[in-house]
């Protein structure tokens, strides 16, 4: 398990967090290559369904990132993200999936270092939890949608 | 692809083209482009591919009113469901309501999960590890989370069910290993996931040693009773809706219900009335509640109108129009409370009722929680 490299789906909003991730890149800040970033227009677009589907598809963790509260490009989209992530967290609880596999963070366009820190921290957190239990034992039974590779 | 087996199995070849199905269809009344008669005709005359690509394939609510009235006894609901299974294999999908959250929840349950879904049990409830009865709660814990905004209080149904069973001297088995019945996936074409869920559920109940399974959800009950057989064979246990069990106990004098005065009407969910013909037990239970008066809607029993949406697919403005008509029928009775025995009917109609002003609105409550609340 020592060389277990978790797969993390990171949703990043177009206006803040994606630019933050970009800044981490252009500033050449080093962080683990565990994330697959998906750009969405707003963190409020991330439905609990996206989070569940990522986990069903084999992701070991899901990171949702958006503009800081009060700074949302669409005024209150990130408040909806809070609601959606909370719903997803409750559903994960019922399904017996560790809620630590899901994380919501606010990252502004100027916070490249913060993006890298969060990815580093979250990667460790997911690494400790181990591989996604949903697919650990039945790798090839995903019935709809592709398995992440 | 050969569609003859579907046409044969559902007796669609007997279609006389009379249009009684379209005339009865609650959806065709509000969506003028939708016609069950035309769908059958197109498939019979070789346009099945076009039907599968048509978004209307996913609009049918499988309420069964058409099949009930068809002079040739064509099973249109089954016809649609089997066509959807083919369309699903070909990569077509309906438009998932609620962003597909419910489908995801159901599909995850086909996997290696160790659920924690019985947190709703309270200290005063008696449940057992083994015994004769298994209470199948279905999706209620998930509805409680997903529909928190609607305040449908889905878990009140489960809590009331266990309290009522306790009152009748039964401590049921309640299990964390239970999965969703999968009916909504099957109705939306995903039969492989449905088969897996059916296998897992039957395994769980068998392992518990229960001989009887009690349901509070019309859809779960129907899935077990009608559809599971075709996927996992004969079930080695008896199935019953809670109202059937309660009315039996009431008849034998083994149960007495507390008074809950008021005027209510009862909505027959399509699975209960047209599929399983369970119409009297809920009424018997209501008649045994002292002070409760039941008034029937214009369309009741086999004629009951649909709640407007099925399988969490293709909920639309048309669904809302159907729901509003249903709520109007309920209001016409003078009752302000409509009871039902399907949590999904409750969710759909509650959602529609929120758009109405106070004069028109109806409180949609599950029969089990209504009767059970008098106990608490």
Interface residues (C-beta under 8 A of the other chain):
Chain A: X47 X48 X49 X52 X53 X55 X56 X87 X90 X91 X93 X94 X95 X96 X97 X133 X134 X135 X136 X137 X138 X141 X143 X144
Chain B: X96 X98 X99 X100 X101 X103 X104 X105 X107 X108 X109 X110 X111 X112 X113 X114 X115 X116 X117 X119 X141 X142 X145 X146 X148 X190 X192 X193
